[in-house]
């Protein structure tokens, strides 16, 4: 068991505690071992065709269901993908597979050891749709106790400890149970000093709703990361209002260049547009409130199956940022300093 004093000013990886200065360039929202198959699709329990060059676009576009694309379940493949990221200049990954998405703590530790990568594992609960019936009705204190144990003792039956709370799942409209889980996350944060990562619902006002919920409960919003901004908020006023609260605004779908978004009726930005929104935030004084990542949770986004992989930001986006006038200090703040500050326990 690790104590609060042992955690303070340290970052907890699946291999143990490190100093913030050891973290290095960091992807703030990824999945390495995960199964995010929609429950209704999983219930069909049928074989799916192999993903090939002939059907790749059909599968990633999303018009044709394919349960196989949602599974990141082959550790050897992921180990190779993470090694490519390390070769491209990355050093650390925040892995946010939590309850409902088939977390594999021991597998994460093995990947970290094989690739010499700092992996910070999340804890807690994803959205209601993915939860087993036994999860519901346990109460705020029980949910909080489980998160605290995942951070201080070990998660999901292992001795591998989590280093961040989340991604805490929310939907729009926000369910009562998900609000209970968020309240439990607040308690767990107060007890451990961990940061919180939020998966907001697909409504442009829900990130603000969550931020207001947490602020009303005394949470330091500088310790809160709101994920998936690039599929949720599309106007400058909402974006700047959210950043003004002090939360970390996370653009974590880099590499997804397709405007069509099968999950909801929105026009997704491409990487260039993401960089323009990041520049807007910087111009309004929010450089220290920006995080970026890929949120890889489909196997079709791995290089092995024709995708961009975990190295895309290092190989393509950082050079593009330099070409577009981002300074080395700005890049260092986004990739190194902000992750180190957020992930260090307080």
Backbone torsions as a table, in degrees:
resi	resn	phi	psi	omega
1	UNK	NA	140.0	177.7
2	UNK	-106.3	141.7	-176.8
3	UNK	-94.9	165.8	178.5
4	UNK	-60.7	-40.8	-179.4
5	UNK	-66.2	-34.4	177.4
6	UNK	-68.9	-32.2	-179.3
7	UNK	-76.1	-32.5	-171.2
8	UNK	-57.3	129.2	-179.7
9	UNK	65.2	20.4	175.6
10	UNK	-124.3	161.8	174.5
11	UNK	-111.8	132.1	-176.9
12	UNK	-100.4	114.2	176.5
13	UNK	-102.6	174.1	-179.4
14	UNK	-69.9	-12.6	175.8
15	UNK	-102.5	0.4	178.7
16	UNK	127.6	-171.4	-175.5
17	UNK	-83.1	142.5	174.8
18	UNK	-133.2	161.5	173.1
19	UNK	-77.0	147.7	179.6
20	UNK	-53.3	-34.1	-179.3
21	UNK	-67.3	-14.2	178.7
22	UNK	-85.3	-11.7	-169.8
23	UNK	-66.3	-50.6	179.8
24	UNK	72.8	-166.9	-179.0
25	UNK	-58.3	130.7	-166.8
26	UNK	-134.7	133.7	168.2
27	UNK	-89.4	120.9	-168.7
28	UNK	-89.0	-4.9	179.8
29	UNK	-157.4	99.5	177.5
30	UNK	-139.4	168.1	169.4
31	UNK	-128.7	132.0	178.9
32	UNK	-107.2	-50.6	176.2
33	UNK	-122.2	115.2	-165.9
34	UNK	-167.2	149.4	170.0
35	UNK	-133.4	104.2	-176.9
36	UNK	-107.7	27.6	177.3
37	UNK	-58.1	124.4	177.2
38	UNK	-55.3	132.3	-175.8
39	UNK	-51.7	-38.5	-180.0
40	UNK	-65.9	-34.9	178.0
41	UNK	-74.2	-40.0	178.0
42	UNK	-62.5	-33.6	-177.4
43	UNK	-65.6	-19.7	178.0
44	UNK	-66.6	-28.0	172.9
45	UNK	49.7	52.6	-179.0
46	UNK	-128.1	155.5	177.4
47	UNK	-71.0	150.9	179.9
48	UNK	-121.1	148.0	-176.9
49	UNK	-64.1	151.3	174.8
50	UNK	-60.0	142.3	177.6
51	UNK	-82.4	122.6	-176.4
52	UNK	-130.5	177.1	176.0
53	UNK	-61.5	-30.8	-177.6
54	UNK	-71.3	-32.7	-176.4
55	UNK	-113.3	4.0	-174.6
56	UNK	-56.6	-51.1	-176.9
57	UNK	-64.2	-39.5	178.3
58	UNK	-59.5	-39.9	-179.2
59	UNK	-71.1	-47.3	-175.9
60	UNK	-73.1	-26.1	-179.3
61	UNK	-68.7	-30.8	170.5
62	UNK	95.4	-1.9	178.8
63	UNK	-72.2	-29.8	-179.5
64	UNK	-106.2	119.2	-179.4
65	UNK	-59.3	142.9	177.1
66	UNK	-156.4	96.6	-174.9
67	UNK	-62.9	-27.9	-176.6
68	UNK	-62.4	-27.0	-175.8
69	UNK	-69.6	-19.2	-174.7
70	UNK	-85.3	0.3	-171.4
71	UNK	-106.3	118.5	169.3
72	UNK	-109.2	86.7	-168.1
73	UNK	-130.9	9.2	-179.5
74	UNK	-112.1	99.2	-174.7
75	UNK	-56.3	-38.0	-177.9
76	UNK	-63.0	-40.2	178.6
77	UNK	-65.4	-43.4	-178.6
78	UNK	-67.5	-37.1	177.1
79	UNK	-57.8	-43.4	178.1
80	UNK	-64.5	-39.8	180.0
81	UNK	-65.8	-40.8	179.5
82	UNK	-68.5	-36.7	177.3
83	UNK	-60.9	-36.3	176.7
84	UNK	-65.1	-38.5	176.7
85	UNK	-62.8	-43.1	179.5
86	UNK	-62.3	-40.6	179.9
87	UNK	-65.5	-27.0	-179.0
88	UNK	-84.8	-6.8	176.2
89	UNK	119.1	-4.1	177.6
90	UNK	-79.8	156.8	-178.7
91	UNK	-130.2	-29.7	-172.1
92	UNK	-139.3	153.6	-179.3
93	UNK	-138.7	133.9	169.1
94	UNK	-94.5	118.0	-175.0
95	UNK	-107.8	115.1	-167.4
96	UNK	-111.1	33.2	174.8
97	UNK	-77.7	115.0	-176.2
98	UNK	-122.3	-168.4	-174.6
99	UNK	-56.8	128.6	-177.0
100	UNK	107.1	-16.6	-177.2
101	UNK	-116.0	16.6	177.0
102	UNK	62.1	59.6	179.3
103	UNK	-64.0	151.3	-178.2
104	UNK	-137.7	78.2	-176.2
105	UNK	-58.3	-43.4	-179.0
106	UNK	-63.6	-37.8	177.4
107	UNK	-64.0	-38.4	177.9
108	UNK	-64.8	-41.5	178.7
109	UNK	-62.2	-40.5	179.7
110	UNK	-64.2	-40.2	177.6
111	UNK	-64.9	-43.3	179.6
112	UNK	-60.0	-42.7	-178.9
113	UNK	-69.6	-39.6	-177.1
114	UNK	-69.8	-27.6	-174.6
115	UNK	-112.8	-1.2	-175.4
116	UNK	53.6	50.0	-179.8
117	UNK	-114.2	139.3	172.4
118	UNK	-80.9	115.6	178.6
119	UNK	-114.8	120.4	177.1
120	UNK	-101.2	118.1	-174.1
121	UNK	-95.3	137.8	176.7
122	UNK	-81.3	178.3	176.3
123	UNK	-153.0	172.6	178.9
124	UNK	104.0	-145.9	-167.1
125	UNK	-136.0	135.1	173.9
126	UNK	-80.5	-171.7	-174.5
127	UNK	-63.3	159.1	-174.2
128	UNK	-54.3	-38.8	-174.8
129	UNK	-55.0	-29.3	-175.1
130	UNK	-95.6	1.9	-174.5
131	UNK	-92.2	142.9	173.6
132	UNK	-68.9	155.4	-177.5
133	UNK	-57.0	-33.8	-177.3
134	UNK	-67.9	-15.2	-179.7
135	UNK	-71.0	-34.0	-171.4
136	UNK	-77.9	150.8	172.2
137	UNK	81.6	8.0	-177.2
138	UNK	-82.4	-24.2	177.1
139	UNK	97.8	156.4	-175.5
140	UNK	-58.4	-45.9	-176.1
141	UNK	-62.4	-37.2	179.8
142	UNK	-68.3	-41.8	178.0
143	UNK	-63.6	-42.5	179.5
144	UNK	-63.0	-43.9	-179.4
145	UNK	-60.9	-37.8	179.6
146	UNK	-66.0	-43.6	178.9
147	UNK	-64.1	-41.8	179.2
148	UNK	-61.3	-42.6	178.3
149	UNK	-64.7	-38.3	179.6
150	UNK	-63.4	-29.1	179.3
151	UNK	-85.7	-38.9	-171.8
152	UNK	-96.7	-24.6	-175.6
153	UNK	-117.6	-57.1	-177.6
154	UNK	165.8	157.0	-172.7
155	UNK	-113.9	140.0	173.3
156	UNK	51.0	50.5	173.4
157	UNK	77.5	15.1	179.9
158	UNK	-124.4	177.2	174.2
159	UNK	-99.0	12.3	177.1
160	UNK	-83.2	123.0	-172.4
161	UNK	-100.3	144.9	178.1
162	UNK	-78.5	153.5	179.8
163	UNK	-120.4	2.7	177.5
164	UNK	-156.8	151.8	177.2
165	UNK	-93.1	121.2	177.9
166	UNK	133.1	179.4	7.5
167	UNK	-79.8	121.8	-178.3
168	UNK	-75.1	118.9	-171.1
169	UNK	-80.7	132.8	174.9
170	UNK	-131.4	149.9	173.1
171	UNK	-121.1	169.5	174.5
172	UNK	-125.1	116.0	1.9
173	UNK	-70.8	151.7	-177.4
174	UNK	-72.2	128.1	-178.0
175	UNK	-82.2	158.1	178.8
176	UNK	-62.4	-39.4	-179.8
177	UNK	-65.1	-42.2	178.8
178	UNK	-64.7	-33.1	174.9
179	UNK	-66.8	-36.9	176.2
180	UNK	-62.9	-42.4	178.7
181	UNK	-63.6	-39.4	178.8
182	UNK	-66.6	-39.9	175.7
183	UNK	-61.3	-39.0	176.9
184	UNK	-64.9	-37.2	177.3
185	UNK	-62.5	-36.8	176.6
186	UNK	-61.2	-45.5	179.2
187	UNK	-62.1	-44.9	-179.3
188	UNK	-63.5	-36.6	177.0
189	UNK	-65.7	-43.4	179.8
190	UNK	-62.3	-34.9	-178.0
191	UNK	-79.4	-29.7	-172.3
192	UNK	-113.3	-27.1	-175.3
193	UNK	86.5	12.1	179.9
194	UNK	-76.9	159.4	171.3
195	UNK	-82.1	165.6	178.8
196	UNK	-121.1	133.9	171.3
197	UNK	-111.6	131.9	-175.0
198	UNK	-112.3	131.4	168.9
199	UNK	-96.7	102.2	-176.0
200	UNK	-81.3	158.1	172.4
201	UNK	-67.4	166.7	-174.6
202	UNK	-89.0	55.5	172.9
203	UNK	-129.9	133.9	-173.6
204	UNK	-62.8	-17.0	179.8
205	UNK	-96.3	-6.6	-175.8
206	UNK	-72.5	-35.8	174.2
207	UNK	-55.0	-41.3	177.9
208	UNK	-66.7	-38.7	177.8
209	UNK	-60.0	-42.9	179.3
210	UNK	-67.1	-44.0	179.0
211	UNK	-59.4	-43.1	179.3
212	UNK	-65.8	-38.9	177.3
213	UNK	-59.0	-46.0	-177.4
214	UNK	-72.2	-40.1	178.8
215	UNK	-62.2	-38.6	-180.0
216	UNK	-64.8	-19.2	180.0
217	UNK	-103.4	16.2	172.5
218	UNK	80.6	14.7	-178.7
219	UNK	-76.3	137.2	171.6
220	UNK	-72.3	107.8	-173.8
221	UNK	-68.5	-13.9	172.3
222	UNK	-69.6	-8.4	177.9
223	UNK	-105.7	17.0	-177.3
224	UNK	-123.4	129.1	175.5
225	UNK	-107.7	124.4	174.9
226	UNK	-99.7	114.5	-174.8
227	UNK	-81.9	170.0	167.0
228	UNK	57.4	33.6	179.2
229	UNK	-60.5	-32.8	-175.6
230	UNK	-74.4	-4.3	170.6
231	UNK	-116.8	8.7	-172.2
232	UNK	-123.2	-47.3	-176.3
233	UNK	-112.8	128.0	-174.8
234	UNK	-124.9	4.5	177.9
235	UNK	-124.0	149.4	-173.6
236	UNK	-66.1	-36.8	-176.1
237	UNK	-62.6	-47.8	178.9
238	UNK	-63.3	-42.3	-177.8
239	UNK	-61.4	-46.9	-178.5
240	UNK	-69.7	-36.7	177.3
241	UNK	-62.6	-40.0	178.0
242	UNK	-65.7	-46.1	179.8
243	UNK	-62.2	-33.0	179.2
244	UNK	-62.5	-21.6	178.4
245	UNK	-70.8	-21.6	-178.5
246	UNK	104.5	-4.6	179.3
247	UNK	-68.7	161.2	171.7
248	UNK	-83.5	122.8	-179.5
249	UNK	-94.3	119.1	-171.3
250	UNK	-110.9	120.3	171.1
251	UNK	-98.4	101.5	-168.7
252	UNK	-122.6	23.9	177.2
253	UNK	-118.4	29.8	175.8
254	UNK	-58.5	137.4	-176.8
255	UNK	101.7	-20.8	175.0
256	UNK	-88.8	100.0	-174.3
257	UNK	-100.2	-1.9	-177.8
258	UNK	-83.1	126.6	178.7
259	UNK	-65.5	-40.4	-179.3
260	UNK	-65.5	130.9	-178.1
261	UNK	-129.0	103.0	-171.0
262	UNK	-65.7	-17.7	-175.1
263	UNK	-79.4	-30.7	176.7
264	UNK	-152.4	163.9	-172.2
265	UNK	-86.3	73.1	177.0
266	UNK	-133.1	160.9	173.1
267	UNK	-98.8	111.0	-178.6
268	UNK	-71.5	144.4	174.3
269	UNK	-76.5	158.3	170.0
270	UNK	-94.3	-178.8	-175.1
271	UNK	-63.0	-36.6	178.4
272	UNK	-62.9	-40.1	178.2
273	UNK	-68.2	-35.7	176.2
274	UNK	-59.9	-43.0	179.8
275	UNK	-65.9	-34.2	176.7
276	UNK	-65.1	-39.2	178.0
277	UNK	-68.4	-36.9	176.5
278	UNK	-64.8	-41.6	177.0
279	UNK	-62.1	-39.6	176.7
280	UNK	-57.9	-45.3	179.6
281	UNK	-63.1	-42.1	179.1
282	UNK	-62.3	-43.0	-179.4
283	UNK	-63.6	-23.0	178.4
284	UNK	-99.8	17.7	172.4
285	UNK	84.4	20.5	-174.7
286	UNK	-111.3	26.8	-178.7
287	UNK	-54.4	-40.2	-175.5
288	UNK	-79.9	5.5	-178.4
289	UNK	-120.1	32.6	-176.5
290	UNK	-125.3	134.0	172.6
291	UNK	-133.4	151.6	178.6
292	UNK	-135.1	155.9	178.8
293	UNK	-172.0	-171.3	179.7
294	UNK	-110.4	-24.0	-172.7
295	UNK	50.1	52.7	178.5
296	UNK	-70.7	116.0	176.2
297	UNK	-137.0	6.7	172.5
298	UNK	-117.3	137.5	179.8
299	UNK	-67.1	-20.8	178.7
300	UNK	-70.0	-7.5	176.7
301	UNK	-95.1	-0.3	176.1
302	UNK	-83.0	149.5	-179.7
303	UNK	-62.9	-30.9	-179.1
304	UNK	-59.4	-28.3	-178.0
305	UNK	-114.5	22.5	173.8
306	UNK	95.0	5.5	-179.1
307	UNK	-92.8	-171.5	-175.5
308	UNK	-86.8	-25.1	178.1
309	UNK	74.1	178.4	-177.7
310	UNK	-74.4	-8.5	-178.4
311	UNK	-92.2	-3.7	-173.5
312	UNK	-56.1	-46.5	-178.9
313	UNK	-61.0	-41.2	-177.9
314	UNK	-73.0	-40.0	-175.6
315	UNK	-81.3	-30.8	-170.8
316	UNK	-122.5	-43.5	-172.9
317	UNK	-77.7	-44.3	179.7
318	UNK	-62.3	-43.4	173.6
319	UNK	-60.6	-38.0	178.3
320	UNK	-65.1	-39.2	177.0
321	UNK	-60.3	-42.2	179.5
322	UNK	-64.6	-40.5	178.6
323	UNK	-63.0	-29.5	-176.3
324	UNK	-98.0	15.9	169.7
325	UNK	93.9	5.8	174.1
326	UNK	-70.0	136.7	-179.8
327	UNK	-84.2	164.0	177.4
328	UNK	-64.5	-34.5	177.2
329	UNK	-64.6	-39.6	178.4
330	UNK	-66.0	-43.9	178.4
331	UNK	-63.7	-42.6	179.1
332	UNK	-62.8	-37.8	178.5
333	UNK	-63.1	-45.5	-176.4
334	UNK	-71.2	-42.0	-172.2
335	UNK	-89.1	-26.6	-172.0
336	UNK	-122.5	-56.6	-170.9
337	UNK	-69.7	-46.3	179.7
338	UNK	-64.5	-46.6	175.5
339	UNK	-56.8	-43.0	-178.8
340	UNK	-63.4	-40.9	179.0
341	UNK	-66.2	-46.8	-176.2
342	UNK	-66.5	-41.8	-173.5
343	UNK	-79.5	-18.1	177.6
344	UNK	-73.2	129.6	178.6
345	UNK	-67.0	147.9	179.4
346	UNK	-117.4	NA	NA
